[in-house]
Amino acid sequence: MKLKQQWLTAILIMFILLGAFLPLPYYIYRPGTADALNEVVEVENRDEQSETGDFHLVTVRGGRATLFQLIGSYFNPYHDIYHIEDVFPDGYDRDNYMRQQLLMMENSQQAAALLAFDLAGVDYDIDYEGVYVVDVIEDMPAAEFLDMGDKILAVEGEPVLDAEHLINIVDRYNVNDQLNFQVKRENDTFDATISLAPFTEDEDTFGIGIQLVTNREVNLSRNVSFYSGEIGGPSAGLVLTLELYDQLTAGDLTKGLKIAGTGEVDYEGNIGRIGGVDKKVIAADKEGCVIFFAPNEGGRDDSNYRVAKETAEAIGSDMKIIPVDTIDDALKYLENM
């Protein structure tokens, strides 16, 4: 009898270990963290009064599922379960994906800094040095010539200022036209002749099949340090801008409150849609944030704001969900709070 009990105990322990640690072919996205930005970004000689409250960067956590995690996530409406092949298909390069996400975060940080300095009336200089390739679309002409991380310096001999400028140059031409691209890869510069082709998803548009971020050399009159670690993607742009502006100006924009938000920001201050907003609302609520800014997207029915508001109501949160289309919307709300 004693031996039988030992076997049952051993089997139970093995089941627990397998259920807790053995990875299954599933991937789960769930609420992440809400991190105070005072510790993520720092402006030289920042206003110390901005320390009384906090702006929070919210994240979504993703990871390979174990059996116990899969069972728990099945019953949680705010955990998204995917088969691993849907997240990481054959040929997927995880290292390239992480590099792409970090490049997007870097571009988001730069846009936030320039916006905040503009709004605060603090000087800076910009030198434009072409654009970075952050993704290459398979089966499009660029895939034969370009890699992620390449810099496009000129098209048809015309120096490229930023991503919008490159798009405007390409729009002067037609499908099947061949254009000369001057490209820098690490320490080498080369020319590539690439044809224009229609996109599979929308044959009314055409290009060479790349995703871009502008390569700017920015010289700020006050040093800005970022400590975002391995956090990637563009969705922190809104709160980064608010935190930087708060540190650059006198007083406390947060009025001593915990404030979170999400949204990609462009160099004109427009706030764009992001993914996983429901999970970010939950992360902010757990951290005790009382205000959450979400992209309004011009009031569309399925906007991030609508989803965020529905999520807050569903979990019984008292957190105020505020719709924003521009950085000015957020600043006006905070200044009138």
N, C-alpha and C positions, 0 to 999 in steps of 0.2 A: 504493500500500500504506500509505504514511504517512497519507494522508487517511482511509483506512478505519479505521486504528487510532485516529485522533483522534475519528471519529464513534463508534466503540465505547466509547472512554473517556468521551465526553460522555454517551452513553446510560447507561453504568454509573453515572456521577456523578448523573445525574438520577434513576435508580432508587433510589440510596441516599438522596438527599434526600427523595424522595417517601415512601419506606419509613420514614424516620426522623421526618418532620415532618407529612406530610399526615394530618389526622384522618379516621378512618373512622367509620361509623355504629354504633360499638360502644363500650361503657363497661366499664372493668376496675376491680374492687376487689381490692386486694392488701395485703400487710403494710405498715404505715406505720413510725412511729418509736416509741421508748421514751424519753421525755423526763424528766430528773430534775426532781422537783417543787420542790427547793430554789430553783430559778430561776423557778418558775411562781407560787408562793404564798409570801407572807412575812407573819408575825405580828410586830406591834410588840413589841420587847424579847424576841424569841424566845430560847429556850435554845440556846446555841451548841454544846452537846454533841450536838445532834441533827444536826450537819453531817457526822458521820463516815461514815454510810451514806446511801443514797438510796431514796426511794420513787419509782417511775416511772409516769408516765401513758402508756398505750399507745394507739396510733391505728391506724385503717385508712385507707389512701390510695385515693382514687378519681379516675379521670380518663379522658378521651376517648382511645381507642386509636389508635395508628398501626399500620401493617402489621407492622413488626418487633416491636412490643409485643404485638400480637395473636398472632403466631406463637409468641413466647416464652411467653405466658400459656396458650396452648392445651396446652402440655406441662407446665404447673405446676399441680398439684392444689390449690394454695392461692391461686390467682388465679381469681376469678369473672368470667366474661364475660357481659355482657347486651347485647341490642340497645338502642340509644340510646332508642328509643320506649318501652321497658319501664321505663327509668329516668326519662326526661323526656317523659311523654305530652303530647299536644296540650293546650294551655291551661295547662301547668305553668309556674309562676312561680318561677324559681330564686332570685330575690332574697327572695321570701317564705319559701322553704324555708330559706335561710341565716339569715334573721331568726328563724325558728322554732327552728333548731338552737342559735343563740346564746342565745335565751331559755331553752332547756332547760339549757344550760351554766350560765347565771346562776342558775337555780333550784337546780341541783345544787350549785353553790358555796355558796349560802345554806344549803341543808340540811346540807352537810358542816360549815360553820362552826358552826351551832347545835348539831349533834351533838358536835363536838369540844369546844366550850365547855362543854356539859353534862357530858361525860365527864371533863373536866379540872377541873370545879368553878369555872369562871370566869364572872363575871356578864355578863348582857346583858338588853336589853329588846326587846319586839316590839310593834309596832302593826300590826294587821291592816287592810288597805285593799282588800278584795275580791279578785277573781281576774282574771288576764290570760287572754284568748283567744289560744291559740297555733296553733290550726288550726280551720277550719270545714269540715264535711263537705258535699260537694255533694249536692243533692237532699234535704237536710234543712231544716226550717223556719228555722234560724238563718242559713242562707246568704243569705236575703233582707234580713237586718237587721244582721248583725255582721261585722266584719272582724278579721283577725289584729292583735293589739296593743290591741284594745278592753279596757277594764276593766269588769267587772260589779260594781257597788257594792251592789245590793240586788235581791231577788226578792220580789214581792208586798209591797213595803214593808219587808221584813225585811233589815237590813244583813247582807251576806255576809262571814263571817270568812275562810274558806278554801275550797278546792275541794271537800273532803269535806262541808263545811257546805252548799254549794250543791246537791250531789247529794242530801243528806238532805232539803232543802227540796223539790226536784223530786219525790222519791219519795213525798211526801204526796199527790200528785195523780195523775190518770189520763190515758191516751192521749186526745188531742183537747182536753184542757183548755188554756185560753189563760192564760198567766202574764205579768205585767208585770215587765220587767227594766229596772232603772235602769243606764244605761251611760255611761261616760266615754270619749270619743275625742279624744285630744290635749287641747285646752282647752275642748271642748264636752261638756255632759252632756245626755242625752236619754233618753226612755222608749221602749221597744219592747214591743209585745204579741206574744208568740211562742207558737205551739201546740206541744204535746208530740206526738211521733210515734214509732212503733216503728223500731228500727234495721234496715236491710236484712239485715245479717249475722246478727242475732239478734232475731227479732220478739218474743221474751219480754221484752226490755228496751226502754226508751224514753227519750227526752230531746229536746233541741232540735238536737243534732248539733254539739257543739264539744268541743275538747280544751283543758284548762285547766292553768294553774299558779297557785299562790297568790301574791298580791301582798302581801308583808310589808315593812314598814319596820323594819329591824333595827338596833338601836343596841348595838354591841359595846363592852365596856369596854376592849378593846385592839384597835387598828386592824388590819385584815387587808387586804392588797393582793393582787390576782390579776393575772397577766400571761399569760393563756391565748391572747391574740391571736385568730385566726380558728378555733380549735378549738371545735367545737360538740358538742351532744348531751349526754345525761345520764350516760354510762357511766363518767366519771371520779370519780363520787361516792365510791366506796369508798376509793380511794387518796388523794383530797383530804382525806377525814376523818382518815385515818391520819397524813398529813403534818402537818395542822393540830394534831392531838393531840400529835404528837411535838414540835412547836415550842412548844406551850403548857406542856409538862411537863418535869421534870428528867430527864436521861439520854438515851440513844440507843435508841429503840424498834427500830431496824433492826439493832442490834449490829454496825454497820459494814458491813452487806451491801447488795447491790443487790436491791431487792424491787419487783416489779411486781404489777399486779392490775387487774381491771375489774369493773364492776357498778354499776348504778344504786342509789342509796341514798335511802330516804324519811326523813321526819322522826322516825320511830320507830326508825331504825337497821336496817331490813330491807334485804337486798341483793337486787336484782332482775336479771332476765335482760337480756342485751344481744346485739347482733349482731356477727358477725365475730370471735368469740373465737379461732378457729384462727389467723387472721392476727395477732392480738395476741400470742399465744403465740410465734409466730415472731419478731416484732419484739422481744419481751422477751429471747428466747434470744440473738438477735444482739447485743443490748446487754450481754450477760453477766449478766443477772439470775439469781439462784439460787432465788428463791421467787416463785410466781405464785398469787395468790388469784383464785378463779373462783366465780361464783354456783352454789350447790349445788341450788337450787330444790326443796328438800325431798327430794332424792334421786331425782328423776324420771330415767327412762332416757336421755332426750336432753338432759339438763341441760348448761349451759355447762361445768360441771366435767368431765363425762364427755368432751365434745368436746375440751376443753383437754388433758385427760390423754392421750387418744388421739393428739392432734397432737404432744405432747411426745415420746411414745414413738415415733411414726412418723418424726420427724426426728432421733431419737437424742439428745435433750436430757437433761442431768442435772438440769434445773430441777425443783424439787419443786412439784407442783400441789396446792394446798390448797383444799378445798371450804369455802365459808362461806355461811351463811344470814343472818347478822346481823353487824353491826360488832363485836359482842362476841366472836363466834367468831374473827375476825381478831386482835383485841387479845389474847385469851387465848393464841392460838398464839404470837404474838410475845413476850409476856411470859414464856412457858414455854420459849422457844426456847433 
